[in-house]
Amino acid sequence: MDGMESIDPTAAVCWKTSDFDALGASGIYRVLRARVAVFIIEQDCPYQELDGLDEQAIHLWAESSDGALLAYARLLPPGTSYVEASIGRVLTTMAGRRRGLGRELMQRALAESAARFPDLGIRISAQAYLLRFYTELGFERVRGPYLEDGIPHLEMLRVPD
């Protein structure tokens, strides 16, 4: 699952969701390993990755047929980070990039959030360079830019359909 894996871009992708307890020790290890690889190592951003919210989250990810984690996001219930539900820790690993998994990940995260928390908006803290990507998914900027862990971010809101 490390960033150096070579994965056939046409290989099947399996999408999964889980609460924290069902992830188990090896599952949470795989998730944390991917998050550290992308956010701390690749983006050279030392920050407190373990923020105490994973236990309340719904974890959504894509993996290859050999079990390599390709994309990941966590969904937080309303009242956890914001009044609204939120989606965060959104990533695509090196092995999963250039396959459209980031967009599919967000579409699945939006659908999962809408199913679990109907009639509520979704608020995110998005890296500023992804403004267009999130706007195309129905989010609107409500604040920012501001620095979060040394990276320009925007607070964005998607109202319910």
C-alpha positions in Angstrom: 0.0 0.0 0.0 3.0 2.4 0.0 3.2 5.1 -2.6 5.7 3.1 -4.7 3.2 0.4 -5.7 2.5 -0.2 -9.3 -1.1 -1.0 -10.0 -2.8 -1.8 -13.3 -5.0 1.3 -13.9 -7.6 -1.0 -15.4 -7.7 -3.3 -12.4 -10.9 -3.6 -10.4 -11.5 -1.2 -7.5 -13.5 -2.2 -4.5 -15.2 0.5 -2.5 -15.8 0.0 1.2 -17.2 1.9 4.2 -16.8 1.1 7.8 -17.1 2.6 11.3 -14.0 2.8 13.4 -14.5 -0.4 15.4 -15.1 -2.6 12.3 -11.9 -1.3 10.7 -9.8 -3.3 13.2 -6.2 -2.8 14.0 -4.9 -3.6 10.5 -7.5 -1.4 8.8 -6.8 1.7 10.9 -3.1 1.1 10.4 -3.6 1.1 6.6 -5.7 4.2 6.7 -3.3 6.1 9.0 -0.3 5.0 6.9 -1.9 6.4 3.7 -2.9 9.7 5.5 0.7 10.1 6.8 2.2 9.3 3.4 0.0 11.9 1.6 -0.5 14.7 4.1 2.7 14.6 6.2 5.4 13.2 3.9 4.2 14.2 0.4 2.9 17.6 1.4 5.7 18.2 3.9 3.2 19.2 6.5 3.9 18.2 10.1 0.6 18.3 12.0 -1.3 16.3 14.6 -2.8 13.6 12.4 -4.4 11.8 15.3 -7.1 14.3 16.2 -9.5 12.2 18.2 -12.2 12.2 15.5 -11.6 8.8 13.8 -13.6 6.9 16.3 -16.7 9.0 15.4 -16.2 8.8 11.7 -17.5 6.7 8.9 -14.4 5.7 6.8 -14.8 5.3 3.1 -12.1 4.0 0.8 -11.2 2.3 -2.4 -8.8 -0.6 -2.6 -7.3 -2.6 -5.4 -7.8 -6.3 -5.8 -4.6 -7.0 -3.9 -5.8 -4.8 -1.0 -3.8 -1.7 -1.6 -5.5 1.5 -0.4 -6.1 3.8 -3.4 -8.3 6.6 -2.1 -9.8 7.5 1.3 -12.1 10.0 3.0 -13.7 10.2 6.4 -17.2 11.4 7.1 -18.0 13.1 10.3 -21.5 13.4 11.8 -23.1 16.8 12.4 -21.8 18.5 15.5 -18.4 16.9 15.3 -16.3 19.4 13.5 -19.1 21.7 12.3 -22.8 22.1 12.8 -23.2 20.3 9.5 -21.8 16.9 8.5 -18.3 17.1 7.1 -15.9 15.2 4.8 -12.2 15.3 5.4 -8.9 13.6 5.2 -9.7 13.2 1.4 -6.8 11.6 -0.4 -5.7 9.6 -3.4 -2.5 7.6 -2.9 0.2 7.7 -5.6 -0.9 4.2 -6.7 -4.5 5.4 -7.2 -3.9 8.7 -9.0 -4.8 9.5 -12.6 -7.8 7.1 -12.5 -10.6 9.4 -11.6 -10.8 8.0 -8.1 -10.7 11.4 -6.4 -13.9 12.5 -8.0 -15.6 9.1 -7.5 -14.5 9.1 -3.9 -16.1 12.5 -3.3 -19.3 11.5 -5.2 -19.5 8.4 -3.0 -18.8 10.4 0.2 -21.5 12.9 -0.7 -24.0 10.1 -1.3 -23.1 8.3 1.9 -23.4 11.6 3.9 -26.8 12.4 2.3 -28.0 8.9 3.2 -26.8 9.1 6.8 -27.5 12.7 7.4 -30.4 13.7 5.1 -31.5 17.3 4.7 -28.2 18.6 6.2 -25.4 20.5 4.5 -21.9 19.4 4.3 -19.0 21.7 5.3 -15.4 21.1 4.4 -12.0 22.7 4.9 -10.6 22.3 1.4 -7.1 23.0 0.2 -7.4 26.2 -1.8 -5.9 24.8 -5.0 -8.9 22.4 -5.2 -11.5 25.2 -5.3 -12.6 24.3 -8.9 -12.8 20.6 -8.1 -15.1 21.2 -5.0 -17.1 23.9 -6.8 -17.9 21.3 -9.5 -19.2 19.0 -6.8 -21.7 21.7 -5.6 -19.7 23.3 -2.8 -19.5 27.1 -2.4 -16.7 29.1 -0.6 -17.9 30.6 2.6 -14.6 31.7 4.2 -11.0 32.0 3.3 -8.4 31.6 2.2 -6.8 30.9 5.6 -3.7 28.9 6.6 -4.3 25.5 8.1 -1.2 23.6 9.0 0.7 26.1 6.8 -1.4 25.3 3.7 -4.0 27.7 2.2 -7.5 26.4 2.8 -11.1 27.5 2.1 -14.1 26.7 4.2 -16.8 25.5 1.8 -20.4 24.5 2.2 -22.7 22.3 0.1 -26.3 22.7 0.8 -28.6 19.7 0.7 -30.1 18.7 -2.7 
